[in-house]
Amino acid sequence: MIRERCPDGVPFRPLGEVLRIKNGKDHKPLGDGEVPVYGSGGIIRHVDTAAAEGPSVLIPRKGSLANLFYVEGPFWVVDTIFRTEIDTSLVAPKFLFHQLQTMGLGEMNQAGGVPSQTQGVLNRLRIPVPPLEVQQEIVRVLDTFTELEAELEARRVQYAHYRDTLLTFPEGPDVREHCPKSVPFRPLGELATLVRGNGMPKSDFVDEGVGCIHYGQIYTHYGAWATDVISYVAHDKAAKLAQVEPGDLIVTNTSETLEDVGKAVAWLGQETIVTGGHATVVKPSIDPKYLAYWFQSPAFFAEKRRRAIGTKVIDVSARQLAEVLIPVPPLEVQQEIAGTLDRFDALVNSLTDGLPAEIAARRQQYEHYRDKLLTFEELAS
């Protein structure tokens, strides 16, 4: 269609000729409601007043400059993000959104500190303006890819919901069959021995030695369970550290966020490893995988919220962990739940054959076709 309708190229116009850029305003005086409030990082809250009606493309003024948003309904924007009033007789709003994503806005920082953008720079950007029917056909093609990606993200949310359902007692389907009356809850301290770790800064790591898991790696590298390590310490140092035997859990005690504190990894490798400070070794009498997955549940999140102390650094001590009530269905139910969650975890988190791989493939396809479809020859003046 582009070659047919635009054999000699397409006109390019300064962005300021096809839209007007408007500043955002403070949202704090507004009441709660249904209207989304956007900052440069996304939706902040919902309020009872709209600054404008979509469609509009929102362009960050400060912060994540490449983080564009396309909105269709009523919305509000704060002062870290611009809204746009688009001349729809010249440019289809969603075409503009896709086009701006190809223009490297994230690299156009106009300040030395927090990344910043200005209206003047944006208004001078030159964009291709093919005929509207060409724009709309390009949008139709690109929307098929973004819709596929949205469907995959929705599946990820569904899997997370089902995981949480399995760990909700006494409502889970397997639990109703095996525990028709109820599931007993017992303090973790009655189900496991808890040993607080100490020492082991990253400067102790060596190329060979005794395997170890540092508490910081539990946030960034490990899932619910592991059979291999990525770090080692010397044998003499390992002898002074908390021992982690196969079937034990390592649970973080300290983090900057409530989400990360209390994160657990079950060690299922063949040999004994070690861990250090800001972590507790949990030696359970119940299935370790089941317990590690339960540490990801909304029920545990509520438990740690009640017990966590601190503001800048959040801490849940080994003593406080020992007080947490754990649902204890029969062992076969624990193992069935853990097996089901293993399969869900592979679907949701595997980088090679799970949803992330599918989503990454769709994103790559979208970016390939977007860049191809939105590359135009400029019409000679």
C-alpha positions as YAML, in Angstrom:
chain: A
units: angstrom
residues:
- id: 1
  name: MET
  ca: [0.00, 0.00, 0.00]
- id: 2
  name: ILE
  ca: [2.85, 2.40, 0.81]
- id: 3
  name: ARG
  ca: [4.51, 1.85, -2.58]
- id: 4
  name: GLU
  ca: [1.13, 2.20, -4.30]
- id: 5
  name: ARG
  ca: [-0.02, 5.35, -2.50]
- id: 6
  name: CYS
  ca: [3.37, 6.97, -1.94]
- id: 7
  name: PRO
  ca: [5.63, 5.95, -4.88]
- id: 8
  name: ASP
  ca: [7.84, 9.03, -4.47]
- id: 9
  name: GLY
  ca: [7.98, 9.05, -0.65]
- id: 10
  name: VAL
  ca: [5.87, 10.73, 2.01]
- id: 11
  name: PRO
  ca: [5.90, 14.25, 3.44]
- id: 12
  name: PHE
  ca: [7.64, 14.81, 6.77]
- id: 13
  name: ARG
  ca: [6.36, 17.43, 9.21]
- id: 14
  name: PRO
  ca: [7.65, 18.86, 12.49]
- id: 15
  name: LEU
  ca: [5.79, 17.30, 15.39]
- id: 16
  name: GLY
  ca: [4.60, 20.77, 16.42]
- id: 17
  name: GLU
  ca: [2.57, 21.00, 13.19]
- id: 18
  name: VAL
  ca: [0.48, 17.88, 13.89]
- id: 19
  name: LEU
  ca: [-0.16, 18.26, 17.63]
- id: 20
  name: ARG
  ca: [-0.03, 20.57, 20.63]
- id: 21
  name: ILE
  ca: [1.90, 19.55, 23.74]
- id: 22
  name: LYS
  ca: [0.32, 20.29, 27.12]
- id: 23
  name: ASN
  ca: [1.87, 20.14, 30.59]
- id: 24
  name: GLY
  ca: [0.53, 18.00, 33.40]
- id: 25
  name: LYS
  ca: [-0.79, 19.26, 36.74]
- id: 26
  name: ASP
  ca: [-0.75, 18.25, 40.40]
- id: 27
  name: HIS
  ca: [-3.21, 15.46, 41.21]
- id: 28
  name: LYS
  ca: [-3.10, 15.67, 45.01]
- id: 29
  name: PRO
  ca: [-6.16, 17.94, 45.47]
- id: 30
  name: LEU
  ca: [-8.35, 15.57, 43.44]
- id: 31
  name: GLY
  ca: [-10.72, 13.05, 44.97]
- id: 32
  name: ASP
  ca: [-10.60, 9.32, 44.30]
- id: 33
  name: GLY
  ca: [-12.49, 8.05, 41.27]
- id: 34
  name: GLU
  ca: [-12.19, 6.10, 38.02]
- id: 35
  name: VAL
  ca: [-9.95, 8.40, 35.95]
- id: 36
  name: PRO
  ca: [-6.34, 7.14, 35.65]
- id: 37
  name: VAL
  ca: [-3.54, 9.52, 36.63]
- id: 38
  name: TYR
  ca: [-0.35, 9.05, 34.59]
- id: 39
  name: GLY
  ca: [3.21, 9.89, 35.52]
- id: 40
  name: SER
  ca: [6.31, 8.97, 33.55]
- id: 41
  name: GLY
  ca: [6.27, 5.52, 35.18]
- id: 42
  name: GLY
  ca: [2.63, 4.75, 34.42]
- id: 43
  name: ILE
  ca: [-0.63, 4.94, 36.36]
- id: 44
  name: ILE
  ca: [-0.21, 6.47, 39.83]
- id: 45
  name: ARG
  ca: [-3.80, 6.45, 41.07]
- id: 46
  name: HIS
  ca: [-7.40, 7.00, 39.92]
- id: 47
  name: VAL
  ca: [-9.23, 10.29, 40.50]
- id: 48
  name: ASP
  ca: [-12.65, 11.89, 39.99]
- id: 49
  name: THR
  ca: [-11.59, 14.52, 37.43]
- id: 50
  name: ALA
  ca: [-10.15, 14.30, 33.90]
- id: 51
  name: ALA
  ca: [-7.61, 16.71, 32.43]
- id: 52
  name: ALA
  ca: [-8.54, 15.62, 28.92]
- id: 53
  name: GLU
  ca: [-10.24, 12.96, 26.83]
- id: 54
  name: GLY
  ca: [-8.28, 10.61, 24.61]
- id: 55
  name: PRO
  ca: [-7.10, 9.55, 22.22]
- id: 56
  name: SER
  ca: [-3.75, 11.00, 23.17]
- id: 57
  name: VAL
  ca: [-0.10, 10.03, 23.26]
- id: 58
  name: LEU
  ca: [1.60, 10.75, 26.59]
- id: 59
  name: ILE
  ca: [5.30, 11.64, 26.40]
- id: 60
  name: PRO
  ca: [7.47, 11.66, 29.55]
- id: 61
  name: ARG
  ca: [9.02, 15.02, 30.49]
- id: 62
  name: LYS
  ca: [11.20, 13.60, 33.29]
- id: 63
  name: GLY
  ca: [12.39, 10.12, 34.19]
- id: 64
  name: SER
  ca: [11.86, 7.23, 31.78]
- id: 65
  name: LEU
  ca: [11.81, 9.27, 28.56]
- id: 66
  name: ALA
  ca: [11.11, 6.29, 26.28]
- id: 67
  name: ASN
  ca: [8.09, 5.17, 28.31]
- id: 68
  name: LEU
  ca: [5.28, 6.37, 26.02]
- id: 69
  name: PHE
  ca: [1.58, 5.72, 26.67]
- id: 70
  name: TYR
  ca: [-1.42, 5.62, 24.35]
- id: 71
  name: VAL
  ca: [-4.74, 6.46, 26.05]
- id: 72
  name: GLU
  ca: [-8.24, 6.54, 24.62]
- id: 73
  name: GLY
  ca: [-10.56, 7.51, 27.49]
- id: 74
  name: PRO
  ca: [-10.51, 10.33, 30.05]
- id: 75
  name: PHE
  ca: [-7.23, 10.76, 31.92]
- id: 76
  name: TRP
  ca: [-5.11, 13.07, 34.07]
- id: 77
  name: VAL
  ca: [-1.36, 13.70, 33.76]
- id: 78
  name: VAL
  ca: [1.08, 15.00, 36.38]
- id: 79
  name: ASP
  ca: [3.96, 17.38, 35.68]
- id: 80
  name: THR
  ca: [6.45, 14.62, 34.83]
- id: 81
  name: ILE
  ca: [4.63, 13.77, 31.60]
- id: 82
  name: PHE
  ca: [3.21, 15.70, 28.63]
- id: 83
  name: ARG
  ca: [-0.17, 15.06, 27.05]
- id: 84
  name: THR
  ca: [-0.85, 15.75, 23.38]
- id: 85
  name: GLU
  ca: [-3.77, 17.23, 21.46]
- id: 86
  name: ILE
  ca: [-3.46, 15.61, 18.03]
- id: 87
  name: ASP
  ca: [-4.72, 16.97, 14.71]
- id: 88
  name: THR
  ca: [-6.53, 13.83, 13.62]
- id: 89
  name: SER
  ca: [-7.08, 15.23, 10.12]
- id: 90
  name: LEU
  ca: [-3.33, 14.74, 9.62]
- id: 91
  name: VAL
  ca: [-2.26, 11.93, 11.95]
- id: 92
  name: ALA
  ca: [-3.99, 8.89, 13.43]
- id: 93
  name: PRO
  ca: [-3.20, 8.96, 17.18]
- id: 94
  name: LYS
  ca: [-2.14, 5.33, 17.39]
- id: 95
  name: PHE
  ca: [0.03, 5.69, 14.29]
- id: 96
  name: LEU
  ca: [1.76, 8.57, 16.05]
- id: 97
  name: PHE
  ca: [2.25, 6.38, 19.14]
- id: 98
  name: HIS
  ca: [3.90, 3.61, 17.12]
- id: 99
  name: GLN
  ca: [5.98, 6.12, 15.15]
- id: 100
  name: LEU
  ca: [7.33, 7.90, 18.22]
- id: 101
  name: GLN
  ca: [8.45, 4.56, 19.66]
- id: 102
  name: THR
  ca: [10.95, 4.26, 16.80]
- id: 103
  name: MET
  ca: [12.53, 7.69, 17.30]
- id: 104
  name: GLY
  ca: [14.85, 7.10, 20.25]
- id: 105
  name: LEU
  ca: [13.18, 9.46, 22.71]
- id: 106
  name: GLY
  ca: [14.95, 7.69, 25.56]
- id: 107
  name: GLU
  ca: [18.31, 8.98, 24.26]
- id: 108
  name: MET
  ca: [17.19, 12.61, 23.93]
- id: 109
  name: ASN
  ca: [17.99, 13.66, 27.50]
- id: 110
  name: GLN
  ca: [18.17, 17.46, 27.83]
- id: 111
  name: ALA
  ca: [19.51, 17.60, 31.41]
- id: 112
  name: GLY
  ca: [22.53, 16.50, 33.41]
- id: 113
  name: GLY
  ca: [20.70, 14.93, 36.37]
- id: 114
  name: VAL
  ca: [17.27, 13.33, 36.12]
- id: 115
  name: PRO
  ca: [16.59, 12.59, 32.42]
- id: 116
  name: SER
  ca: [14.44, 15.43, 31.05]
- id: 117
  name: GLN
  ca: [12.74, 16.41, 27.80]
- id: 118
  name: THR
  ca: [11.49, 19.78, 26.55]
- id: 119
  name: GLN
  ca: [8.57, 20.85, 24.40]
- id: 120
  name: GLY
  ca: [10.92, 22.73, 22.10]
- id: 121
  name: VAL
  ca: [12.95, 19.65, 21.22]
- id: 122
  name: LEU
  ca: [9.83, 17.54, 20.73]
- id: 123
  name: ASN
  ca: [8.12, 20.13, 18.54]
- id: 124
  name: ARG
  ca: [11.10, 20.16, 16.17]
- id: 125
  name: LEU
  ca: [11.12, 16.39, 15.65]
- id: 126
  name: ARG
  ca: [10.23, 15.54, 12.07]
- id: 127
  name: ILE
  ca: [7.86, 12.62, 11.52]
- id: 128
  name: PRO
  ca: [6.57, 10.98, 8.33]
- id: 129
  name: VAL
  ca: [2.92, 11.74, 7.55]
- id: 130
  name: PRO
  ca: [1.62, 9.27, 4.94]
- id: 131
  name: PRO
  ca: [-2.07, 9.35, 3.89]
- id: 132
  name: LEU
  ca: [-4.47, 8.49, 6.72]
- id: 133
  name: GLU
  ca: [-5.56, 5.23, 5.11]
- id: 134
  name: VAL
  ca: [-1.92, 4.11, 5.02]
- id: 135
  name: GLN
  ca: [-1.51, 5.08, 8.68]
- id: 136
  name: GLN
  ca: [-4.63, 3.13, 9.64]
- id: 137
  name: GLU
  ca: [-3.51, 0.01, 7.77]
- id: 138
  name: ILE
  ca: [-0.13, 0.14, 9.53]
- id: 139
  name: VAL
  ca: [-1.91, 0.46, 12.88]
- id: 140
  name: ARG
  ca: [-4.12, -2.53, 12.05]
- id: 141
  name: VAL
  ca: [-1.09, -4.72, 11.32]
- id: 142
  name: LEU
  ca: [0.84, -3.63, 14.41]
- id: 143
  name: ASP
  ca: [-2.20, -4.02, 16.65]
- id: 144
  name: THR
  ca: [-2.35, -7.74, 15.82]
- id: 145
  name: PHE
  ca: [1.07, -8.16, 17.44]
- id: 146
  name: THR
  ca: [0.32, -6.05, 20.51]
- id: 147
  name: GLU
  ca: [-2.99, -7.88, 21.02]
- id: 148
  name: LEU
  ca: [-1.19, -11.24, 20.96]
- id: 149
  name: GLU
  ca: [1.27, -9.94, 23.54]
- id: 150
  name: ALA
  ca: [-1.61, -8.69, 25.70]
- id: 151
  name: GLU
  ca: [-3.25, -12.14, 25.54]
- id: 152
  name: LEU
  ca: [-0.02, -13.77, 26.71]
- id: 153
  name: GLU
  ca: [0.27, -11.29, 29.60]
- id: 154
  name: ALA
  ca: [-3.34, -12.09, 30.56]
- id: 155
  name: ARG
  ca: [-2.43, -15.79, 30.65]
- id: 156
  name: ARG
  ca: [0.45, -14.97, 32.98]
- id: 157
  name: VAL
  ca: [-2.00, -13.24, 35.35]
- id: 158
  name: GLN
  ca: [-4.38, -16.23, 35.16]
- id: 159
  name: TYR
  ca: [-1.59, -18.64, 36.09]
- id: 160
  name: ALA
  ca: [-0.60, -16.48, 39.06]
- id: 161
  name: HIS
  ca: [-4.23, -16.44, 40.20]
- id: 162
  name: TYR
  ca: [-4.47, -20.23, 39.98]
- id: 163
  name: ARG
  ca: [-1.22, -20.58, 41.93]
- id: 164
  name: ASP
  ca: [-2.67, -18.43, 44.70]
- id: 165
  name: THR
  ca: [-5.88, -20.51, 44.64]
- id: 166
  name: LEU
  ca: [-3.91, -23.72, 45.17]
- id: 167
  name: LEU
  ca: [-2.28, -22.19, 48.24]
- id: 168
  name: THR
  ca: [-5.55, -20.93, 49.73]
- id: 169
  name: PHE
  ca: [-6.85, -23.16, 52.50]
- id: 170
  name: PRO
  ca: [-9.32, -24.75, 52.91]
- id: 171
  name: GLU
  ca: [-10.58, -23.71, 49.44]
- id: 172
  name: GLY
  ca: [-8.06, -25.48, 47.18]
- id: 173
  name: PRO
  ca: [-9.56, -28.35, 45.11]
- id: 174
  name: ASP
  ca: [-7.09, -31.05, 46.28]
- id: 175
  name: VAL
  ca: [-7.53, -29.95, 49.87]
- id: 176
  name: ARG
  ca: [-11.32, -30.36, 49.80]
- id: 177
  name: GLU
  ca: [-10.85, -33.97, 48.67]
- id: 178
  name: HIS
  ca: [-8.21, -34.96, 51.24]
- id: 179
  name: CYS
  ca: [-9.20, -32.63, 54.08]
- id: 180
  name: PRO
  ca: [-13.00, -32.31, 53.94]
- id: 181
  name: LYS
  ca: [-13.16, -30.73, 57.39]
- id: 182
  name: SER
  ca: [-10.17, -28.41, 57.52]
- id: 183
  name: VAL
  ca: [-6.42, -28.06, 57.19]
- id: 184
  name: PRO
  ca: [-4.43, -27.66, 60.40]
- id: 185
  name: PHE
  ca: [-2.25, -24.57, 60.74]
- id: 186
  name: ARG
  ca: [0.94, -24.75, 62.79]
- id: 187
  name: PRO
  ca: [3.68, -22.22, 63.59]
- id: 188
  name: LEU
  ca: [6.74, -22.59, 61.38]
- id: 189
  name: GLY
  ca: [8.81, -23.01, 64.53]
- id: 190
  name: GLU
  ca: [6.96, -26.30, 65.23]
- id: 191
  name: LEU
  ca: [7.53, -27.56, 61.68]
- id: 192
  name: ALA
  ca: [11.17, -26.61, 61.22]
- id: 193
  name: THR
  ca: [14.44, -25.71, 62.88]
- id: 194
  name: LEU
  ca: [15.49, -22.15, 62.03]
- id: 195
  name: VAL
  ca: [19.16, -21.15, 61.95]
- id: 196
  name: ARG
  ca: [20.13, -17.50, 61.41]
- id: 197
  name: GLY
  ca: [23.03, -16.96, 59.01]
- id: 198
  name: ASN
  ca: [25.94, -14.57, 59.49]
- id: 199
  name: GLY
  ca: [28.83, -13.11, 57.51]
- id: 200
  name: MET
  ca: [29.70, -14.00, 53.87]
- id: 201
  name: PRO
  ca: [30.15, -10.70, 52.03]
- id: 202
  name: LYS
  ca: [30.46, -11.03, 48.25]
- id: 203
  name: SER
  ca: [34.17, -10.26, 48.59]
- id: 204
  name: ASP
  ca: [34.52, -13.81, 50.02]
- id: 205
  name: PHE
  ca: [33.48, -15.40, 46.71]
- id: 206
  name: VAL
  ca: [36.09, -17.56, 44.96]
- id: 207
  name: ASP
  ca: [36.16, -19.49, 41.68]
- id: 208
  name: GLU
  ca: [36.11, -22.91, 43.36]
- id: 209
  name: GLY
  ca: [35.19, -24.15, 46.81]
- id: 210
  name: VAL
  ca: [31.97, -24.78, 48.72]
- id: 211
  name: GLY
  ca: [28.76, -23.75, 46.98]
- id: 212
  name: CYS
  ca: [26.89, -20.84, 48.55]
- id: 213
  name: ILE
  ca: [23.78, -18.74, 48.09]
- id: 214
  name: HIS
  ca: [24.04, -15.07, 49.07]
- id: 215
  name: TYR
  ca: [20.82, -13.46, 50.29]
- id: 216
  name: GLY
  ca: [21.00, -10.85, 47.51]
- id: 217
  name: GLN
  ca: [21.00, -13.60, 44.87]
- id: 218
  name: ILE
  ca: [17.66, -14.88, 46.14]
- id: 219
  name: TYR
  ca: [16.05, -11.62, 44.96]
- id: 220
  name: THR
  ca: [17.72, -11.57, 41.57]
- id: 221
  name: HIS
  ca: [18.63, -15.09, 40.44]
- id: 222
  name: TYR
  ca: [16.73, -17.88, 42.16]
- id: 223
  name: GLY
  ca: [13.15, -19.08, 41.91]
- id: 224
  name: ALA
  ca: [11.27, -21.23, 44.43]
- id: 225
  name: TRP
  ca: [13.93, -23.96, 44.35]
- id: 226
  name: ALA
  ca: [17.42, -24.62, 43.05]
- id: 227
  name: THR
  ca: [19.78, -27.51, 42.34]
- id: 228
  name: ASP
  ca: [22.84, -25.47, 41.32]
- id: 229
  name: VAL
  ca: [24.67, -22.45, 42.72]
- id: 230
  name: ILE
  ca: [26.45, -19.58, 40.98]
- id: 231
  name: SER
  ca: [28.94, -18.71, 43.76]
- id: 232
  name: TYR
  ca: [31.51, -20.40, 45.98]
- id: 233
  name: VAL
  ca: [33.49, -19.65, 49.15]
- id: 234
  name: ALA
  ca: [36.73, -21.16, 50.45]
- id: 235
  name: HIS
  ca: [36.44, -24.26, 52.66]
- id: 236
  name: ASP
  ca: [37.84, -22.53, 55.76]
- id: 237
  name: LYS
  ca: [35.27, -19.73, 55.48]
- id: 238
  name: ALA
  ca: [32.43, -22.18, 54.72]
- id: 239
  name: ALA
  ca: [33.12, -24.00, 57.99]
- id: 240
  name: LYS
  ca: [32.09, -20.86, 59.90]
- id: 241
  name: LEU
  ca: [28.85, -20.27, 57.97]
- id: 242
  name: ALA
  ca: [25.30, -21.61, 58.26]
- id: 243
  name: GLN
  ca: [25.06, -25.04, 56.62]
- id: 244
  name: VAL
  ca: [22.30, -25.65, 54.08]
- id: 245
  name: GLU
  ca: [21.53, -29.33, 53.51]
- id: 246
  name: PRO
  ca: [19.43, -30.75, 50.66]
- id: 247
  name: GLY
  ca: [15.78, -30.14, 51.54]
- id: 248
  name: ASP
  ca: [16.49, -26.95, 53.53]
- id: 249
  name: LEU
  ca: [15.17, -23.51, 52.63]
- id: 250
  name: ILE
  ca: [17.06, -20.22, 52.68]
- id: 251
  name: VAL
  ca: [14.77, -17.29, 53.55]
- id: 252
  name: THR
  ca: [15.78, -13.62, 53.28]
- id: 253
  name: ASN
  ca: [15.39, -11.59, 56.48]
- id: 254
  name: THR
  ca: [16.23, -8.14, 55.13]
- id: 255
  name: SER
  ca: [15.30, -6.08, 52.08]
- id: 256
  name: GLU
  ca: [14.45, -2.57, 50.97]
- id: 257
  name: THR
  ca: [10.93, -3.73, 50.04]
- id: 258
  name: LEU
  ca: [8.24, -5.78, 51.76]
- id: 259
  name: GLU
  ca: [7.88, -7.84, 48.57]
- id: 260
  name: ASP
  ca: [11.47, -9.15, 48.74]
- id: 261
  name: VAL
  ca: [11.82, -9.75, 52.48]
- id: 262
  name: GLY
  ca: [10.90, -13.33, 53.35]
- id: 263
  name: LYS
  ca: [11.66, -14.62, 49.85]
- id: 264
  name: ALA
  ca: [12.53, -18.31, 50.00]
- id: 265
  name: VAL
  ca: [14.50, -20.77, 47.88]
- id: 266
  name: ALA
  ca: [14.47, -24.51, 48.59]
- id: 267
  name: TRP
  ca: [17.90, -26.11, 48.14]
- id: 268
  name: LEU
  ca: [17.44, -29.41, 46.28]
- id: 269
  name: GLY
  ca: [21.02, -30.00, 45.13]
- id: 270
  name: GLN
  ca: [23.06, -33.08, 46.01]
- id: 271
  name: GLU
  ca: [25.60, -31.52, 48.36]
- id: 272
  name: THR
  ca: [25.58, -29.31, 51.44]
- id: 273
  name: ILE
  ca: [26.11, -25.61, 50.71]
- id: 274
  name: VAL
  ca: [26.30, -22.51, 52.92]
- id: 275
  name: THR
  ca: [24.64, -19.13, 53.32]
- id: 276
  name: GLY
  ca: [25.45, -15.95, 55.22]
- id: 277
  name: GLY
  ca: [23.96, -12.92, 56.91]
- id: 278
  name: HIS
  ca: [20.49, -11.45, 56.32]
- id: 279
  name: ALA
  ca: [19.17, -14.99, 55.73]
- id: 280
  name: THR
  ca: [17.70, -17.81, 57.79]
- id: 281
  name: VAL
  ca: [18.13, -21.52, 57.07]
- id: 282
  name: VAL
  ca: [14.81, -23.33, 57.54]
- id: 283
  name: LYS
  ca: [15.10, -27.11, 58.06]
- id: 284
  name: PRO
  ca: [11.51, -28.29, 57.57]
- id: 285
  name: SER
  ca: [9.71, -31.50, 58.43]
- id: 286
  name: ILE
  ca: [7.25, -30.84, 55.56]
- id: 287
  name: ASP
  ca: [7.80, -30.83, 51.80]
- id: 288
  name: PRO
  ca: [10.42, -28.14, 51.05]
- id: 289
  name: LYS
  ca: [9.06, -27.20, 47.62]
- id: 290
  name: TYR
  ca: [5.55, -26.82, 49.02]
- id: 291
  name: LEU
  ca: [6.86, -24.59, 51.80]
- id: 292
  name: ALA
  ca: [8.93, -22.48, 49.38]
- id: 293
  name: TYR
  ca: [5.90, -21.92, 47.17]
- id: 294
  name: TRP
  ca: [3.79, -21.04, 50.21]
- id: 295
  name: PHE
  ca: [6.29, -18.28, 50.96]
- id: 296
  name: GLN
  ca: [5.12, -16.72, 47.65]
- id: 297
  name: SER
  ca: [1.43, -16.77, 48.61]
- id: 298
  name: PRO
  ca: [-0.82, -13.81, 49.53]
- id: 299
  name: ALA
  ca: [-1.37, -15.47, 52.92]
- id: 300
  name: PHE
  ca: [2.35, -15.29, 53.72]
- id: 301
  name: PHE
  ca: [2.52, -11.72, 52.42]
- id: 302
  name: ALA
  ca: [-0.18, -10.79, 54.96]
- id: 303
  name: GLU
  ca: [1.74, -12.60, 57.71]
- id: 304
  name: LYS
  ca: [5.03, -10.82, 57.00]
- id: 305
  name: ARG
  ca: [3.31, -7.43, 56.68]
- id: 306
  name: ARG
  ca: [2.09, -7.83, 60.26]
- id: 307
  name: ARG
  ca: [5.56, -8.73, 61.52]
- id: 308
  name: ALA
  ca: [7.91, -6.61, 59.41]
- id: 309
  name: ILE
  ca: [9.74, -3.72, 61.07]
- id: 310
  name: GLY
  ca: [11.66, -0.81, 59.59]
- id: 311
  name: THR
  ca: [11.04, 1.77, 56.88]
- id: 312
  name: LYS
  ca: [14.10, 2.19, 54.62]
- id: 313
  name: VAL
  ca: [15.26, -1.35, 55.42]
- id: 314
  name: ILE
  ca: [12.57, -3.94, 56.12]
- id: 315
  name: ASP
  ca: [13.38, -6.82, 58.46]
- id: 316
  name: VAL
  ca: [11.57, -10.00, 59.50]
- id: 317
  name: SER
  ca: [13.66, -11.88, 62.05]
- id: 318
  name: ALA
  ca: [14.06, -15.64, 62.43]
- id: 319
  name: ARG
  ca: [12.05, -15.43, 65.65]
- id: 320
  name: GLN
  ca: [9.22, -13.68, 63.81]
- id: 321
  name: LEU
  ca: [9.34, -16.22, 60.98]
- id: 322
  name: ALA
  ca: [8.99, -19.00, 63.56]
- id: 323
  name: GLU
  ca: [5.63, -17.50, 64.61]
- id: 324
  name: VAL
  ca: [4.15, -17.56, 61.09]
- id: 325
  name: LEU
  ca: [1.24, -20.00, 60.80]
- id: 326
  name: ILE
  ca: [1.67, -22.55, 58.00]
- id: 327
  name: PRO
  ca: [-1.18, -24.68, 56.56]
- id: 328
  name: VAL
  ca: [-0.20, -28.35, 56.76]
- id: 329
  name: PRO
  ca: [-2.27, -30.58, 54.47]
- id: 330
  name: PRO
  ca: [-1.27, -34.26, 54.14]
- id: 331
  name: LEU
  ca: [2.13, -34.86, 52.56]
- id: 332
  name: GLU
  ca: [0.65, -36.19, 49.31]
- id: 333
  name: VAL
  ca: [-1.36, -32.97, 48.96]
- id: 334
  name: GLN
  ca: [1.76, -30.88, 49.62]
- id: 335
  name: GLN
  ca: [3.62, -32.80, 46.92]
- id: 336
  name: GLU
  ca: [0.73, -32.57, 44.45]
- id: 337
  name: ILE
  ca: [0.49, -28.80, 44.98]
- id: 338
  name: ALA
  ca: [4.27, -28.43, 44.57]
- id: 339
  name: GLY
  ca: [4.21, -30.49, 41.37]
- id: 340
  name: THR
  ca: [1.37, -28.44, 39.91]
- id: 341
  name: LEU
  ca: [3.13, -25.20, 40.81]
- id: 342
  name: ASP
  ca: [6.34, -26.48, 39.22]
- id: 343
  name: ARG
  ca: [4.46, -26.84, 35.95]
- id: 344
  name: PHE
  ca: [2.92, -23.38, 36.29]
- id: 345
  name: ASP
  ca: [6.29, -21.91, 37.19]
- id: 346
  name: ALA
  ca: [7.81, -23.36, 34.02]
- id: 347
  name: LEU
  ca: [4.96, -21.92, 31.95]
- id: 348
  name: VAL
  ca: [5.11, -18.49, 33.55]
- id: 349
  name: ASN
  ca: [8.82, -18.01, 34.14]
- id: 350
  name: SER
  ca: [10.88, -20.23, 31.81]
- id: 351
  name: LEU
  ca: [12.97, -18.04, 29.51]
- id: 352
  name: THR
  ca: [13.29, -20.83, 26.91]
- id: 353
  name: ASP
  ca: [9.91, -22.53, 26.62]
- id: 354
  name: GLY
  ca: [7.44, -20.61, 28.82]
- id: 355
  name: LEU
  ca: [5.38, -17.45, 28.54]
- id: 356
  name: PRO
  ca: [8.39, -15.11, 28.73]
- id: 357
  name: ALA
  ca: [9.80, -16.80, 25.62]
- id: 358
  name: GLU
  ca: [6.48, -16.42, 23.80]
- id: 359
  name: ILE
  ca: [6.12, -12.81, 24.91]
- id: 360
  name: ALA
  ca: [9.69, -12.00, 23.90]
- id: 361
  name: ALA
  ca: [9.09, -13.57, 20.48]
- id: 362
  name: ARG
  ca: [5.93, -11.54, 19.93]
- id: 363
  name: ARG
  ca: [7.70, -8.38, 21.09]
- id: 364
  name: GLN
  ca: [10.56, -9.08, 18.68]
- id: 365
  name: GLN
  ca: [8.09, -9.64, 15.82]
- id: 366
  name: TYR
  ca: [6.25, -6.44, 16.68]
- id: 367
  name: GLU
  ca: [9.45, -4.37, 16.78]
- id: 368
  name: HIS
  ca: [10.67, -5.88, 13.49]
- id: 369
  name: TYR
  ca: [7.45, -5.11, 11.62]
- id: 370
  name: ARG
  ca: [7.00, -1.76, 13.37]
- id: 371
  name: ASP
  ca: [10.44, -0.58, 12.28]
- id: 372
  name: LYS
  ca: [9.91, -1.94, 8.77]
- id: 373
  name: LEU
  ca: [6.43, -0.42, 8.36]
- id: 374
  name: LEU
  ca: [7.39, 2.93, 9.85]
- id: 375
  name: THR
  ca: [10.49, 3.55, 7.74]
- id: 376
  name: PHE
  ca: [9.64, 5.98, 4.94]
- id: 377
  name: GLU
  ca: [11.45, 7.81, 2.19]
- id: 378
  name: GLU
  ca: [10.92, 11.55, 2.53]
- id: 379
  name: LEU
  ca: [9.11, 13.19, -0.36]
- id: 380
  name: ALA
  ca: [11.47, 15.52, -2.20]
- id: 381
  name: SER
  ca: [10.51, 19.16, -1.83]
...
